[in-house]
Amino acid sequence: MDVKRESSAVIGFFHAGVTVRDMDLSLRFYVDGLGLSIKMQSDAAGPHAEEIWGSPGAKAQVTFLSVPGSDVVIELFEFRDVERHPASARPPDYGAGHFCLYVTGIVELHNRLVGMGYHARSEAPVAISKGRHAGAQAIYTIDPDGYHVELYELPATI
């Protein structure tokens, strides 16, 4: 990464990470359902990883997914050898998270996910009729672990 270094400054975006219960189930959603591609898979373990996570003894299978049309990477973790608990995943709960993907054909993409057995917070993509997002459509889909992935289709006029 070739960037000008300033003291105490954010200089870019590397990835968004999601902890998953079962990597295979999650890859069905992210790769087969959303169409992201696997960039790299590996195991993460060792003293550096354990110290970064603050979880002694933890190991994880890590999969990096490429987001088409961008340099953004989604990192999926399936942790092993450590006690795990499900997180709260309702949008109004603090600590919950989501990431947003630009899409085309949002209705068809939503229908494909529903056909695969996945759900969303609303019955269908929501058409935004007012404000600076007028003409766009959006929906919060839900991955196998309850994590929200917002799909956002830009207005045709952009």
C-alpha positions as CSV (number, residue, x, y, z in Angstrom):
1,M,0.0,0.0,0.0
2,D,1.6,3.2,-1.2
3,V,0.2,6.1,0.9
4,K,1.4,9.3,2.4
5,R,1.9,8.6,6.1
6,E,0.6,11.2,8.5
7,S,0.6,10.9,12.3
8,S,-2.6,9.7,13.8
9,A,-4.7,9.5,10.6
10,V,-6.9,6.9,8.9
11,I,-5.3,6.2,5.6
12,G,-7.5,3.6,3.9
13,F,-9.9,0.7,4.3
14,F,-8.7,-2.9,4.3
15,H,-11.6,-5.2,5.2
16,A,-14.8,-5.8,7.1
17,G,-14.9,-8.9,9.3
18,V,-17.7,-11.2,10.3
19,T,-17.5,-14.1,12.8
20,V,-19.5,-17.1,11.6
21,R,-20.7,-20.3,13.2
22,D,-20.0,-22.6,10.2
23,M,-17.8,-21.5,7.3
24,D,-19.5,-23.9,4.8
25,L,-23.0,-22.5,5.6
26,S,-21.7,-19.0,5.4
27,L,-19.9,-19.5,2.1
28,R,-23.2,-20.8,0.7
29,F,-24.8,-17.4,1.5
30,Y,-21.8,-15.1,0.6
31,V,-20.5,-17.0,-2.5
32,D,-23.4,-19.0,-3.9
33,G,-26.1,-16.5,-2.9
34,L,-24.5,-13.1,-3.2
35,G,-21.9,-14.0,-5.8
36,L,-18.7,-12.9,-3.9
37,S,-15.6,-14.8,-4.8
38,I,-13.0,-16.5,-2.5
39,K,-9.8,-14.6,-2.6
40,M,-7.9,-16.6,0.1
41,Q,-8.5,-19.2,2.8
42,S,-6.2,-20.1,5.6
43,D,-6.0,-20.9,9.3
44,A,-5.1,-18.2,11.8
45,A,-3.5,-19.2,15.0
46,G,-0.5,-18.5,17.1
47,P,0.5,-15.9,19.7
48,H,0.0,-12.9,17.5
49,A,-3.5,-13.8,16.6
50,E,-4.4,-14.8,20.1
51,E,-3.1,-11.5,21.4
52,I,-4.9,-9.4,18.8
53,W,-8.2,-11.2,19.5
54,G,-7.6,-11.2,23.3
55,S,-8.5,-14.9,23.2
56,P,-5.7,-17.2,24.4
57,G,-5.8,-20.6,22.6
58,A,-8.2,-19.4,19.9
59,K,-7.7,-20.6,16.4
60,A,-9.8,-19.7,13.3
61,Q,-10.4,-20.7,9.8
62,V,-10.3,-17.4,7.8
63,T,-11.8,-16.8,4.4
64,F,-11.3,-13.5,2.5
65,L,-14.0,-12.7,-0.1
66,S,-13.6,-10.2,-2.9
67,V,-16.3,-7.7,-3.5
68,P,-16.7,-7.1,-7.3
69,G,-16.0,-3.6,-8.6
70,S,-14.0,-2.6,-5.5
71,D,-10.8,-3.3,-3.5
72,V,-13.0,-4.1,-0.5
73,V,-12.5,-7.5,1.1
74,I,-14.9,-9.3,3.5
75,E,-13.2,-11.5,6.0
76,L,-15.1,-14.4,7.5
77,F,-13.8,-16.1,10.7
78,E,-14.8,-19.4,12.1
79,F,-13.2,-19.7,15.5
80,R,-12.2,-23.0,17.1
81,D,-10.9,-24.1,20.4
82,V,-12.5,-21.3,22.3
83,E,-15.9,-20.8,23.9
84,R,-18.3,-19.0,21.5
85,H,-21.6,-17.3,21.9
86,P,-24.1,-15.8,19.4
87,A,-24.1,-12.0,19.2
88,S,-27.2,-9.8,19.1
89,A,-28.0,-8.9,15.6
90,R,-31.0,-6.6,15.6
91,P,-30.2,-3.3,13.9
92,P,-31.3,-1.2,16.9
93,D,-29.1,-3.1,19.4
94,Y,-25.8,-1.3,20.1
95,G,-22.8,-3.4,19.1
96,A,-24.7,-4.9,16.1
97,G,-23.2,-4.3,12.7
98,H,-23.8,-4.5,9.0
99,F,-22.0,-3.8,5.8
100,C,-23.6,-2.6,2.6
101,L,-23.0,-3.8,-0.9
102,Y,-24.0,-2.0,-4.1
103,V,-26.0,-4.3,-6.3
104,T,-27.9,-4.4,-9.6
105,G,-31.1,-6.4,-10.0
106,I,-31.9,-6.2,-6.3
107,V,-35.4,-7.8,-6.6
108,E,-33.9,-10.8,-8.5
109,L,-31.0,-11.1,-6.0
110,H,-33.4,-11.0,-3.1
111,N,-35.6,-13.6,-4.7
112,R,-32.6,-15.9,-5.3
113,L,-31.6,-15.6,-1.6
114,V,-35.2,-16.3,-0.5
115,G,-35.3,-19.3,-2.8
116,M,-32.1,-20.6,-1.0
117,G,-33.9,-20.3,2.3
118,Y,-32.5,-16.9,3.5
119,H,-34.6,-14.1,4.9
120,A,-34.5,-10.3,5.2
121,R,-35.7,-7.7,7.6
122,S,-38.4,-6.6,5.1
123,E,-40.6,-8.7,2.8
124,A,-39.0,-7.2,-0.3
125,P,-36.5,-4.4,-1.3
126,V,-37.8,-1.0,-0.1
127,A,-38.0,1.7,-2.8
128,I,-36.8,5.0,-1.4
129,S,-39.0,7.8,-2.7
130,K,-37.8,10.9,-0.8
131,G,-34.6,12.6,0.2
132,R,-31.1,12.2,-1.1
133,H,-31.5,8.5,-1.7
134,A,-34.7,8.9,-3.8
135,G,-34.9,6.3,-6.5
136,A,-32.7,3.8,-4.7
137,Q,-33.8,0.4,-3.3
138,A,-32.4,-1.3,-0.3
139,I,-32.9,-4.3,1.9
140,Y,-31.3,-5.8,4.9
141,T,-30.6,-9.5,4.2
142,I,-29.7,-11.8,7.0
143,D,-26.8,-14.3,6.8
144,P,-26.9,-17.8,8.4
145,D,-25.7,-16.3,11.8
146,G,-28.1,-13.4,11.9
147,Y,-25.6,-10.8,10.6
148,H,-27.1,-8.1,8.4
149,V,-25.9,-7.5,4.8
150,E,-27.5,-4.4,3.3
151,L,-28.1,-4.7,-0.5
152,Y,-28.4,-1.2,-2.1
153,E,-29.3,-0.5,-5.7
154,L,-28.5,3.0,-6.9
155,P,-31.2,5.0,-8.8
156,A,-31.1,4.5,-12.5
157,T,-30.3,8.2,-12.9
158,I,-26.9,8.0,-11.2
